[in-house]
Amino acid sequence: MAATTTRTSSTSEAAGPRRSSSFRPDIEGLRALAIIPVLIFHAHEFLSPTATGPLGLVSTVLGWVPGGYLGVDVFFVISGFLITGLLVREGETTGRVHFGRFYARRARRILPAATLTLLVTLVASYLILPAARAASTAVDVLWAALFNADVHFANSGIDYMGVATDPSPVLHFWSLNDEEKFYVVWPVVLLVATVIAHRVSRRHLRPALFVALSLLAIPSLLWSQHLVSTGDTSAYFSAFSRAFELAAGGLLAISMPAVLRAPRAARVVGAIVGFLVVVWCMATYTTLTPFPGLAALPVVIGTVLVMAGHESGIVSRGLSTAVPRWFGRISYSLYLWHWPVLVLGAALTATGLMTVKQAVLGMIVSVLLAWGSYWVIEQPPQRLARLRPTNRALWFGLVLIVTTCVAAVGVGRLADAKVAAQYEYVTQGLKPVEKADTRLLYIGDSITNRGAVPLEEALGAAKWDYTVDALGGRPIIAGPRPDWTPLCSDKPLCGADLVLEAQPSIPGTVVIALGTNSFNVAKVRVKAPTATDSGERTKKDADGHNVIAGQDPAASFAAGVDRIMAMVPATTTVYWVGMYLDDKQWAGVHWRENNAAMKAAVAKHPNAKYLDYAAYAKQAKIPYMNDGSHPTPTGMGIRAHWIVSQLG
């Protein structure tokens, strides 16, 4: 979503076609219909469990626009309309398109705010995020600065709808880069059509452009639907699969003289219908809706109808009022700032989720940053006389791009150095294993999954020939419980026993680190599930403790140990990692009793060893996240080093 000046070719409401450049306050207000749903949708994505009382009401309100991501599509149509109108006017007036002036305007308008956002996000990510994630963010910033974040994220196989899973703080730059590709292709097409039309007849310019843009829009729509139908997640990011949305706005701009000759009543009704369609889509579409493809057509056509109303009727008057126009004015900066504010704000909570208060604060901070950015960063370069010459504006833009790239490379190297230092810490003092059979099977759960990097670094440093099998919610023994069902009950290798049964040959060393899976945590659904996020959150009681729906008794834990030990040969050593929970977050959990039962059961088997992780975690003061069951990234490294150091 790039910024464009809200001016377009205008024709008098009377029959006479008098062209002029006029300000469209209704389009400026229409931007509010785009940015506010996007802001609310993204804030809701980071919400923790549903709150009660007034905050619960706020949480409910934030969930009213499950299709808020459609605001980006509204922006695409607006941008296509405004950019095409600007280029067509130039083509009609001069018979050519001045590329230098066009890109100079883009540089003055877009790059200052985008550059500041990228630089601030880059530094904040280095200070806030884990080193490995900060390093990947630096790579993302580099791609964004080079106008190819859309290609980068599409090739990374990212599911945009799974935004709650450690997203990039600059993921939203995909839409800006999509638009910038349109800015490269469309002026060239328009220039060719303009030259041809002027040689034949100036009257044929708009029809020629309409045909040219249609030849771009139709294949784009078909390709977008093809990607969606095959489940290709790149459909969301691809510039070509989104081109039809920008083209729709461009087709309206080309057709505007004819549109304005239509009866005013028809345009007023069309604007009302279009507005209602856009709102309906935002209220009914979810992250499960196959998108974009044909599903994007209603919101695209609805936006076109609203703009075709051309300052006529109730919709135009409503959008032209002060509040929508104020949000529309700062919409570009608000789009730039809101996503990194929410992502980094959620990262500061250590759980990756925010309370309602934190989410609302994040939105307020985003609006304040956008307001300041609009006045201090966006506007001055457009008014500064020194940047008015085309060459200076282009050099100015190039300097901003190079500065961002250099900063991204520099911060990336600093983050890589931090990763290397963490690797050295995790692996220091670990001696290569001296055993005939160095094969190791590590069976873990979500703790293992989240801490896979330091664990594998430690195992690799000790020269283990390892296999790590991690699955969230995995119990020791698979099968139904009388009062709860394991989270992984639908997975083929849910229990540790099933993992062992699936081994062609059991290795000489097995580690079973199943954390807190002796109980069932109560869940509450707060949003629609996505490919990477179940939409459920841990339920809390009145005191803020996690609610337990059911637990395995200590006796069953002991039986689980016996069951596993009966499956392995006497030559295999099985290490049992004890559990640990932060009592500040958990109430009524018998994890200590289960540890005692595990330790007693392990003592009966000569080839089993119990690792008292709880005692070590307390002694080493391992830092834990706010959920009370998962160590922080630093804690994961300490935990991994200690466990591997205990393996004989």
C-alpha positions as CSV (number, residue, x, y, z in Angstrom):
1,M,0.0,0.0,0.0
2,A,1.9,3.0,-1.3
3,A,0.9,6.6,-0.8
4,T,-0.6,8.6,-3.7
5,T,-1.9,12.1,-3.7
6,T,-5.7,12.1,-3.7
7,R,-6.2,14.0,-6.9
8,T,-7.8,12.8,-10.1
9,S,-9.2,13.9,-13.4
10,S,-12.6,15.5,-12.9
11,T,-15.5,16.3,-15.1
12,S,-18.2,18.6,-14.3
13,E,-21.4,17.1,-12.9
14,A,-23.1,18.8,-15.8
15,A,-22.9,17.2,-19.2
16,G,-19.9,19.3,-20.4
17,P,-16.6,17.4,-20.0
18,R,-14.3,20.1,-18.6
19,R,-11.1,18.5,-17.4
20,S,-9.1,19.8,-14.4
21,S,-7.1,18.6,-11.5
22,S,-9.3,18.4,-8.4
23,F,-8.9,17.1,-4.9
24,R,-11.1,14.1,-4.0
25,P,-11.9,14.3,-0.3
26,D,-14.1,11.2,-0.6
27,I,-11.1,9.1,-1.7
28,E,-9.0,10.5,1.1
29,G,-11.8,9.3,3.5
30,L,-12.0,6.0,1.7
31,R,-8.5,5.3,2.8
32,A,-9.9,5.2,6.4
33,L,-12.1,2.3,5.3
34,A,-8.9,0.5,4.3
35,I,-6.5,1.3,7.1
36,I,-8.7,1.0,10.2
37,P,-9.9,-2.6,9.4
38,V,-6.3,-3.6,8.8
39,L,-5.2,-2.1,12.1
40,I,-8.0,-3.8,14.0
41,F,-7.5,-7.1,12.3
42,H,-3.8,-7.2,13.0
43,A,-4.3,-6.1,16.6
44,H,-6.8,-8.9,17.1
45,E,-4.3,-11.4,15.7
46,F,-2.0,-10.8,18.7
47,L,-4.6,-10.9,21.4
48,S,-4.2,-13.3,24.3
49,P,-7.3,-15.1,25.9
50,T,-10.6,-13.3,25.9
51,A,-10.9,-10.9,28.8
52,T,-14.0,-10.3,30.9
53,G,-15.9,-7.1,31.7
54,P,-15.2,-3.9,29.7
55,L,-12.0,-5.4,28.3
56,G,-13.9,-8.4,27.1
57,L,-16.2,-6.1,25.2
58,V,-13.1,-4.4,23.6
59,S,-11.8,-7.8,22.6
60,T,-15.1,-8.7,21.0
61,V,-15.1,-5.4,19.1
62,L,-11.7,-6.1,17.8
63,G,-13.0,-9.4,16.4
64,W,-15.8,-7.8,14.4
65,V,-13.6,-7.5,11.3
66,P,-12.2,-11.0,10.6
67,G,-11.7,-9.9,7.0
68,G,-9.9,-6.7,7.9
69,Y,-7.0,-7.7,5.8
70,L,-9.2,-6.7,2.8
71,G,-8.2,-3.1,3.6
72,V,-5.0,-3.8,1.6
73,D,-7.2,-4.6,-1.5
74,V,-9.0,-1.3,-1.1
75,F,-5.7,0.4,-1.1
76,F,-4.6,-1.4,-4.2
77,V,-7.7,-0.2,-6.1
78,I,-7.3,3.4,-4.9
79,S,-3.6,3.4,-5.9
80,G,-4.3,2.0,-9.4
81,F,-7.0,4.7,-9.8
82,L,-4.9,7.6,-8.7
83,I,-1.7,6.6,-10.5
84,T,-3.4,5.8,-13.7
85,G,-5.3,9.1,-13.6
86,L,-2.1,11.0,-13.1
87,L,-0.4,9.2,-16.0
88,V,-3.3,9.5,-18.4
89,R,-3.6,13.3,-17.8
90,E,0.1,13.6,-18.6
91,G,-0.3,11.5,-21.7
92,E,-3.3,13.4,-22.9
93,T,-1.6,16.8,-22.2
94,T,1.9,16.2,-23.5
95,G,1.7,13.1,-25.6
96,R,4.3,11.4,-23.5
97,V,5.1,10.0,-20.0
98,H,8.1,11.6,-18.3
99,F,9.5,8.6,-16.3
100,G,12.0,10.8,-14.4
101,R,9.3,13.1,-13.0
102,F,7.1,10.2,-12.2
103,Y,9.7,8.3,-10.2
104,A,10.9,11.5,-8.6
105,R,7.4,12.1,-7.3
106,R,7.3,8.5,-6.0
107,A,10.7,8.9,-4.3
108,R,9.7,12.1,-2.5
109,R,6.3,10.7,-1.5
110,I,7.1,7.1,-0.5
111,L,10.8,6.6,0.4
112,P,11.3,8.9,3.4
113,A,8.6,7.4,5.6
114,A,9.4,3.8,4.4
115,T,13.1,4.3,5.1
116,L,12.6,5.6,8.6
117,T,10.2,2.7,9.4
118,L,12.7,0.1,8.1
119,L,15.7,1.7,10.0
120,V,13.8,2.0,13.3
121,T,12.4,-1.5,12.9
122,L,15.8,-2.9,12.1
123,V,17.4,-1.4,15.3
124,A,14.4,-2.3,17.5
125,S,14.4,-5.9,16.2
126,Y,18.1,-6.3,17.1
127,L,17.4,-5.0,20.6
128,I,14.2,-6.9,21.3
129,L,14.1,-10.1,19.3
130,P,16.2,-13.3,19.7
131,A,19.4,-13.0,17.8
132,A,18.5,-15.6,15.1
133,R,15.2,-13.8,14.5
134,A,16.9,-10.4,14.4
135,A,19.3,-11.7,11.8
136,S,16.4,-13.0,9.6
137,T,14.7,-9.6,10.0
138,A,17.8,-7.9,8.7
139,V,17.5,-10.0,5.6
140,D,13.8,-9.2,5.3
141,V,14.6,-5.4,5.6
142,L,17.2,-5.8,2.8
143,W,14.7,-7.4,0.5
144,A,12.1,-4.7,1.4
145,A,14.6,-1.9,0.7
146,L,15.2,-3.4,-2.8
147,F,11.4,-3.6,-3.5
148,N,11.3,-7.3,-3.5
149,A,9.8,-8.3,-0.1
150,D,6.9,-9.8,-1.9
151,V,9.1,-12.2,-3.9
152,H,11.2,-13.0,-0.8
153,F,8.2,-13.9,1.4
154,A,6.4,-15.8,-1.4
155,N,9.6,-17.9,-2.0
156,S,9.9,-18.5,1.8
157,G,6.6,-20.4,1.8
158,I,5.1,-18.0,4.4
159,D,1.4,-18.3,5.1
160,Y,0.3,-14.7,5.6
161,M,-2.8,-15.7,7.4
162,G,-0.7,-17.4,10.1
163,V,0.6,-14.0,11.3
164,A,0.7,-15.1,15.0
165,T,3.7,-17.3,14.5
166,D,6.9,-15.2,14.9
167,P,6.1,-13.0,11.9
168,S,8.6,-10.7,10.3
169,P,8.3,-7.1,11.6
170,V,8.4,-6.0,7.9
171,L,6.1,-8.6,6.5
172,H,3.6,-5.9,5.5
173,F,6.1,-4.4,3.0
174,W,5.0,-7.1,0.5
175,S,2.1,-4.9,-0.5
176,L,4.3,-1.8,-1.1
177,N,6.6,-3.8,-3.2
178,D,3.7,-5.2,-5.2
179,E,2.6,-1.7,-6.0
180,E,6.1,-0.6,-6.9
181,K,6.2,-3.4,-9.6
182,F,3.0,-2.0,-11.0
183,Y,4.7,1.4,-11.1
184,V,7.4,-0.1,-13.3
185,V,5.2,-2.0,-15.7
186,W,2.2,0.3,-16.1
187,P,4.0,3.6,-17.1
188,V,5.8,1.7,-19.9
189,V,2.6,0.2,-21.2
190,L,0.9,3.6,-21.0
191,L,3.8,5.3,-22.8
192,V,3.7,2.9,-25.7
193,A,-0.1,3.2,-25.9
194,T,0.1,7.0,-25.7
195,V,2.7,7.2,-28.6
196,I,0.6,5.0,-30.8
197,A,-2.7,6.8,-30.0
198,H,-1.2,10.2,-30.7
199,R,0.0,9.1,-34.1
200,V,-3.4,7.8,-35.0
201,S,-5.8,10.0,-33.1
202,R,-5.7,11.5,-29.6
203,R,-9.4,10.4,-29.2
204,H,-8.2,6.8,-29.2
205,L,-5.9,7.2,-26.2
206,R,-8.3,6.1,-23.5
207,P,-9.7,3.2,-25.5
208,A,-6.2,2.0,-26.2
209,L,-5.2,2.2,-22.6
210,F,-8.4,0.4,-21.5
211,V,-7.6,-2.5,-23.8
212,A,-4.0,-2.6,-22.6
213,L,-4.9,-2.6,-19.0
214,S,-7.6,-5.2,-19.5
215,L,-4.9,-7.5,-21.1
216,L,-3.0,-7.2,-17.9
217,A,-6.0,-7.5,-15.5
218,I,-7.7,-10.6,-17.0
219,P,-4.6,-12.9,-17.0
220,S,-3.7,-11.7,-13.5
221,L,-7.1,-12.6,-12.1
222,L,-7.0,-16.1,-13.8
223,W,-3.5,-16.7,-12.4
224,S,-4.5,-15.5,-9.0
225,Q,-7.4,-17.9,-8.9
226,H,-5.2,-20.7,-10.2
227,L,-2.7,-20.2,-7.3
228,V,-5.5,-20.1,-4.8
229,S,-7.2,-23.3,-6.1
230,T,-3.9,-25.2,-5.9
231,G,-3.2,-24.0,-2.3
232,D,-0.1,-22.0,-3.3
233,T,0.5,-19.5,-0.5
234,S,2.4,-17.2,-2.8
235,A,-0.9,-16.1,-4.3
236,Y,-1.2,-13.7,-1.4
237,F,2.1,-12.0,-2.1
238,S,2.6,-12.3,-5.8
239,A,2.6,-9.0,-7.7
240,F,1.0,-10.6,-10.8
241,S,-1.7,-12.3,-8.8
242,R,-2.6,-8.9,-7.3
243,A,-2.2,-6.8,-10.5
244,F,-5.9,-7.1,-11.4
245,E,-6.8,-5.2,-8.3
246,L,-4.6,-2.2,-9.2
247,A,-5.8,-2.6,-12.8
248,A,-9.4,-2.3,-11.7
249,G,-8.7,1.1,-10.2
250,G,-6.8,2.0,-13.4
251,L,-9.7,1.0,-15.6
252,L,-12.0,3.2,-13.6
253,A,-9.7,6.2,-14.0
254,I,-9.5,5.6,-17.8
255,S,-13.3,5.3,-18.0
256,M,-14.1,8.2,-15.6
257,P,-15.3,10.7,-18.3
258,A,-17.9,8.1,-19.5
259,V,-18.8,7.2,-15.9
260,L,-19.6,10.8,-15.0
261,R,-22.0,11.0,-17.9
262,A,-24.1,8.3,-16.2
263,P,-27.1,9.5,-14.2
264,R,-26.2,10.8,-10.8
265,A,-28.8,8.7,-9.1
266,A,-27.2,5.5,-10.6
267,R,-23.8,6.5,-9.3
268,V,-25.2,7.3,-5.8
269,V,-26.9,3.9,-5.6
270,G,-23.8,2.2,-6.9
271,A,-21.6,3.9,-4.3
272,I,-24.0,2.7,-1.5
273,V,-24.0,-0.8,-2.8
274,G,-20.2,-0.8,-3.2
275,F,-19.7,0.5,0.3
276,L,-22.0,-2.1,1.8
277,V,-20.3,-4.9,-0.2
278,V,-16.9,-3.9,1.1
279,V,-18.1,-3.7,4.7
280,W,-19.9,-7.1,4.3
281,C,-16.8,-8.7,3.0
282,M,-14.7,-7.4,5.9
283,A,-17.3,-8.7,8.4
284,T,-17.7,-12.1,6.8
285,Y,-14.4,-13.1,5.3
286,T,-12.0,-14.9,7.6
287,T,-8.4,-16.2,7.4
288,L,-9.9,-19.4,6.2
289,T,-11.4,-17.8,3.1
290,P,-9.4,-18.8,-0.1
291,F,-7.8,-15.6,-1.1
292,P,-7.3,-13.6,-3.3
293,G,-8.5,-14.9,-6.7
294,L,-12.2,-14.6,-7.4
295,A,-12.9,-14.0,-3.7
296,A,-11.2,-10.6,-4.1
297,L,-13.6,-9.5,-6.8
298,P,-16.5,-8.3,-4.5
299,V,-14.3,-6.0,-2.5
300,V,-12.5,-4.8,-5.7
301,I,-15.7,-4.0,-7.5
302,G,-17.2,-2.5,-4.4
303,T,-14.3,-0.1,-4.1
304,V,-14.6,0.8,-7.7
305,L,-18.3,1.6,-7.3
306,V,-17.6,3.8,-4.3
307,M,-15.0,5.8,-6.2
308,A,-17.3,6.0,-9.3
309,G,-19.8,7.8,-7.2
310,H,-17.5,10.8,-7.5
311,E,-18.5,13.0,-4.6
312,S,-22.2,12.2,-5.0
313,G,-24.6,11.0,-2.3
314,I,-24.4,9.9,1.3
315,V,-21.3,7.7,0.9
316,S,-19.2,10.4,-0.5
317,R,-20.4,12.9,2.1
318,G,-19.7,10.5,4.9
319,L,-16.2,9.7,3.7
320,S,-15.5,13.4,3.2
321,T,-16.1,14.3,6.8
322,A,-13.2,15.2,9.1
323,V,-12.5,11.9,11.0
324,P,-12.3,9.6,7.9
325,R,-10.2,12.1,6.1
326,W,-7.8,12.5,9.0
327,F,-7.2,8.7,9.1
328,G,-7.0,8.7,5.4
329,R,-4.3,11.4,5.5
330,I,-2.1,9.5,7.8
331,S,-3.0,6.0,6.3
332,Y,0.3,5.5,4.6
333,S,2.4,6.1,7.7
334,L,-0.1,4.2,9.9
335,Y,0.2,1.2,7.6
336,L,4.0,1.4,7.8
337,W,4.2,1.7,11.6
338,H,1.3,-0.4,13.0
339,W,2.7,-3.8,12.0
340,P,6.2,-3.5,13.5
341,V,4.7,-1.9,16.6
342,L,2.4,-4.8,17.1
343,V,5.0,-7.5,16.3
344,L,7.7,-6.1,18.5
345,G,5.2,-5.2,21.2
346,A,4.0,-8.8,21.3
347,A,7.6,-10.0,21.3
348,L,8.2,-7.9,24.5
349,T,5.5,-9.9,26.3
350,A,7.7,-13.1,25.9
351,T,4.6,-15.1,25.0
352,G,4.1,-13.6,21.6
353,L,0.6,-12.4,22.6
354,M,-0.8,-9.3,24.1
355,T,-3.5,-8.5,26.6
356,V,-6.4,-6.2,25.4
357,K,-4.8,-3.2,27.2
358,Q,-1.5,-3.9,25.4
359,A,-3.2,-4.3,22.0
360,V,-5.1,-1.1,22.4
361,L,-1.9,0.7,23.5
362,G,-0.1,-0.7,20.5
363,M,-2.8,0.8,18.2
364,I,-2.6,4.1,20.0
365,V,1.2,4.2,19.7
366,S,0.8,3.3,16.0
367,V,-1.6,6.2,15.4
368,L,0.7,8.7,17.2
369,L,3.7,7.5,15.3
370,A,1.8,7.8,12.0
371,W,0.6,11.3,12.9
372,G,4.1,12.5,13.7
373,S,5.6,10.7,10.6
374,Y,3.0,12.3,8.3
375,W,3.9,15.9,9.4
376,V,7.7,15.5,10.0
377,I,8.7,12.8,7.5
378,E,6.1,12.5,4.7
379,Q,5.3,16.2,4.0
380,P,8.6,18.1,4.1
381,P,10.3,16.3,1.2
382,Q,7.3,17.1,-1.1
383,R,7.5,20.8,-0.2
384,L,11.3,21.2,-0.1
385,A,12.5,23.3,-3.0
386,R,15.8,21.6,-3.1
387,L,14.2,18.3,-3.9
388,R,11.9,19.7,-6.6
389,P,14.4,19.1,-9.5
390,T,13.9,15.6,-10.9
391,N,17.6,14.6,-10.7
392,R,17.9,15.7,-7.1
393,A,14.8,13.8,-6.1
394,L,16.1,10.6,-7.8
395,W,19.5,10.9,-6.1
396,F,17.7,11.5,-2.8
397,G,15.7,8.3,-3.3
398,L,18.8,6.3,-4.2
399,V,20.7,7.6,-1.1
400,L,17.8,6.4,1.1
401,I,17.7,3.0,-0.5
402,V,21.5,2.5,-0.2
403,T,21.4,3.7,3.4
404,T,18.8,1.1,4.3
405,C,20.7,-1.7,2.5
406,V,23.9,-0.8,4.3
407,A,22.2,-0.7,7.6
408,A,20.5,-4.0,7.0
409,V,23.8,-5.7,6.2
410,G,25.5,-4.1,9.2
411,V,22.8,-5.1,11.7
412,G,22.6,-8.5,10.1
413,R,26.3,-9.1,10.8
414,L,25.9,-7.9,14.4
415,A,23.0,-10.3,14.8
416,D,25.0,-13.1,13.2
417,A,27.8,-12.4,15.6
418,K,25.3,-12.6,18.5
419,V,24.1,-15.9,17.2
420,A,27.6,-17.2,17.0
421,A,28.3,-16.1,20.6
422,Q,25.2,-18.0,21.7
423,Y,26.3,-21.0,19.8
424,E,29.6,-20.9,21.6
425,Y,27.9,-20.6,24.9
426,V,25.5,-23.5,24.2
427,T,28.3,-25.7,23.0
428,Q,31.2,-24.8,25.3
429,G,32.6,-27.5,27.4
430,L,30.7,-30.3,25.6
431,K,33.0,-33.2,24.9
432,P,32.5,-35.5,22.0
433,V,30.7,-38.7,23.1
434,E,32.8,-41.8,23.4
435,K,30.5,-44.7,22.7
436,A,30.3,-47.4,20.2
437,D,26.7,-46.4,19.3
438,T,26.5,-42.6,19.1
439,R,23.0,-42.7,17.7
440,L,20.6,-40.7,19.8
441,L,16.8,-40.2,19.7
442,Y,15.4,-37.2,21.5
443,I,11.6,-37.3,22.0
444,G,10.2,-33.9,23.1
445,D,7.2,-31.7,23.0
446,S,6.6,-27.9,22.3
447,I,9.5,-27.0,24.6
448,T,11.8,-29.0,22.5
449,N,10.3,-27.6,19.3
450,R,10.7,-24.0,20.4
451,G,14.3,-24.7,21.6
452,A,15.3,-26.9,18.6
453,V,18.1,-24.6,17.5
454,P,20.2,-24.6,20.7
455,L,19.4,-28.2,21.3
456,E,20.7,-29.3,17.9
457,E,23.7,-27.1,18.3
458,A,24.6,-28.8,21.6
459,L,24.0,-32.3,20.3
460,G,26.0,-31.6,17.2
461,A,28.9,-30.2,19.2
462,A,29.0,-33.4,21.3
463,K,29.1,-35.4,18.0
464,W,25.9,-37.2,18.6
465,D,24.2,-38.8,15.5
466,Y,20.9,-37.4,16.7
467,T,17.3,-37.4,15.7
468,V,14.9,-34.9,17.3
469,D,11.2,-35.7,17.3
470,A,9.1,-32.8,18.8
471,L,5.3,-32.6,18.9
472,G,3.3,-30.1,21.0
473,G,1.2,-31.8,23.6
474,R,2.8,-35.3,23.4
475,P,2.2,-37.6,26.4
476,I,4.5,-40.4,27.4
477,I,1.9,-43.1,26.4
478,A,-0.6,-42.5,23.6
479,G,-4.2,-43.4,24.0
480,P,-7.4,-41.9,25.5
481,R,-7.7,-40.6,29.1
482,P,-10.8,-40.7,31.2
483,D,-10.9,-36.9,31.6
484,W,-8.7,-35.4,28.8
485,T,-7.3,-35.9,25.4
486,P,-3.7,-35.2,24.4
487,L,-3.3,-32.3,22.0
488,C,-1.7,-34.6,19.5
489,S,-4.3,-37.3,19.6
490,D,-4.9,-37.0,15.9
491,K,-1.2,-37.4,15.0
492,P,0.2,-40.8,14.1
493,L,3.2,-40.6,16.4
494,C,1.6,-38.9,19.3
495,G,3.0,-40.8,22.3
496,A,6.6,-41.5,23.0
497,D,5.8,-45.2,22.9
498,L,4.6,-44.8,19.3
499,V,7.7,-43.0,18.3
500,L,9.8,-45.9,19.6
501,E,7.7,-48.5,17.9
502,A,8.2,-46.7,14.6
503,Q,12.0,-46.9,14.8
504,P,13.7,-49.4,12.5
505,S,16.2,-50.0,15.3
506,I,16.3,-48.3,18.7
507,P,19.5,-46.3,19.1
508,G,21.9,-46.6,22.0
509,T,20.7,-43.5,23.7
510,V,17.1,-42.2,24.1
511,V,16.1,-38.9,25.8
512,I,12.5,-38.4,26.8
513,A,11.8,-34.7,27.7
514,L,8.1,-34.3,27.7
515,G,7.8,-31.2,29.9
516,T,4.4,-30.7,31.2
517,N,2.3,-33.2,29.3
518,S,0.8,-35.0,32.3
519,F,-2.2,-32.7,32.3
520,N,-4.7,-31.2,29.9
521,V,-4.8,-27.4,29.7
522,A,-8.3,-25.9,29.3
523,K,-8.5,-23.8,26.1
524,V,-10.8,-21.1,24.8
525,R,-11.2,-20.1,21.1
526,V,-10.5,-16.5,20.4
527,K,-10.4,-16.5,16.6
528,A,-10.7,-18.6,13.5
529,P,-7.9,-21.2,13.1
530,T,-5.3,-20.7,10.4
531,A,-2.7,-23.0,8.9
532,T,-0.2,-22.1,11.6
533,D,-2.4,-21.0,14.5
534,S,-5.2,-23.0,16.2
535,G,-7.0,-19.8,17.2
536,E,-7.2,-21.2,20.8
537,R,-5.6,-19.8,23.9
538,T,-5.0,-21.1,27.4
539,K,-7.9,-20.4,29.7
540,K,-7.3,-18.4,32.9
541,D,-9.0,-18.5,36.2
542,A,-10.0,-15.4,38.3
543,D,-6.5,-15.3,39.8
544,G,-4.8,-15.4,36.4
545,H,-3.6,-19.0,36.8
546,N,-3.8,-21.4,33.8
547,V,-6.8,-23.7,34.1
548,I,-6.3,-27.5,34.1
549,A,-9.1,-29.6,32.6
550,G,-7.6,-33.0,33.7
551,Q,-4.4,-34.6,34.9
552,D,-2.7,-38.0,34.8
553,P,-2.2,-39.4,38.3
554,A,1.3,-40.1,39.4
555,A,0.7,-43.9,39.2
556,S,0.0,-43.6,35.4
557,F,3.2,-41.7,35.0
558,A,5.2,-44.5,36.7
559,A,3.4,-47.0,34.5
560,G,4.4,-45.0,31.5
561,V,8.0,-45.3,32.4
562,D,7.7,-49.0,32.8
563,R,6.0,-49.3,29.4
564,I,8.8,-47.4,27.7
565,M,11.6,-49.3,29.4
566,A,10.0,-52.6,28.4
567,M,10.3,-51.5,24.8
568,V,14.0,-50.7,24.7
569,P,16.9,-53.2,24.8
570,A,19.1,-53.4,27.8
571,T,21.9,-51.8,25.8
572,T,19.9,-48.6,25.3
573,T,20.2,-45.9,28.0
574,V,17.1,-43.9,28.4
575,Y,17.4,-40.4,30.0
576,W,14.2,-39.1,31.6
577,V,14.1,-35.3,31.9
578,G,12.0,-34.1,34.8
579,M,9.4,-31.4,34.6
580,Y,9.3,-27.8,35.8
581,L,6.5,-25.2,36.1
582,D,6.5,-21.7,37.3
583,D,4.0,-21.8,40.2
584,K,3.1,-18.1,39.6
585,Q,1.2,-19.2,36.4
586,W,-0.1,-22.6,37.5
587,A,-2.4,-23.8,40.2
588,G,-3.4,-27.3,41.2
589,V,-0.9,-29.1,39.0
590,H,0.7,-32.2,40.4
591,W,4.0,-31.8,38.5
592,R,6.1,-32.4,41.6
593,E,4.3,-35.6,42.4
594,N,4.7,-36.8,38.8
595,N,8.4,-36.0,39.0
596,A,8.7,-38.1,42.1
597,A,6.8,-41.0,40.5
598,M,9.0,-40.7,37.4
599,K,12.2,-40.7,39.5
600,A,11.0,-43.8,41.6
601,A,10.1,-45.7,38.4
602,V,13.4,-44.9,36.7
603,A,15.3,-46.2,39.7
604,K,13.9,-49.7,39.0
605,H,15.7,-49.9,35.6
606,P,19.5,-50.1,35.4
607,N,19.6,-48.6,31.9
608,A,17.4,-45.6,32.9
609,K,18.6,-42.3,34.4
610,Y,16.6,-39.5,35.8
611,L,17.7,-35.9,35.2
612,D,16.4,-33.5,37.9
613,Y,15.7,-30.6,35.7
614,A,13.5,-28.8,38.2
615,A,16.3,-28.6,40.7
616,Y,18.7,-27.4,38.1
617,A,16.2,-24.8,36.7
618,K,15.8,-23.4,40.2
619,Q,19.5,-23.3,40.9
620,A,20.5,-21.9,37.6
621,K,17.5,-19.4,37.6
622,I,16.6,-20.3,34.1
623,P,14.4,-17.5,32.7
624,Y,10.9,-18.5,31.7
625,M,8.2,-16.9,29.5
626,N,5.0,-15.6,31.0
627,D,3.2,-18.8,30.3
628,G,5.3,-20.4,33.0
629,S,6.1,-23.6,31.1
630,H,8.4,-22.6,28.2
631,P,11.9,-21.1,28.8
632,T,12.8,-17.8,27.1
633,P,15.3,-18.1,24.1
634,T,18.1,-17.6,26.6
635,G,16.6,-20.2,28.9
636,M,16.3,-22.7,26.0
637,G,20.0,-22.4,25.4
638,I,20.8,-23.0,29.1
639,R,18.4,-26.0,29.3
640,A,19.8,-27.6,26.1
641,H,23.4,-27.2,27.3
642,W,22.6,-28.8,30.6
643,I,20.7,-31.7,29.3
644,V,23.3,-32.6,26.7
645,S,26.1,-32.2,29.3
646,Q,24.3,-34.9,31.4
647,L,24.3,-37.5,28.7
648,G,27.1,-40.0,29.4
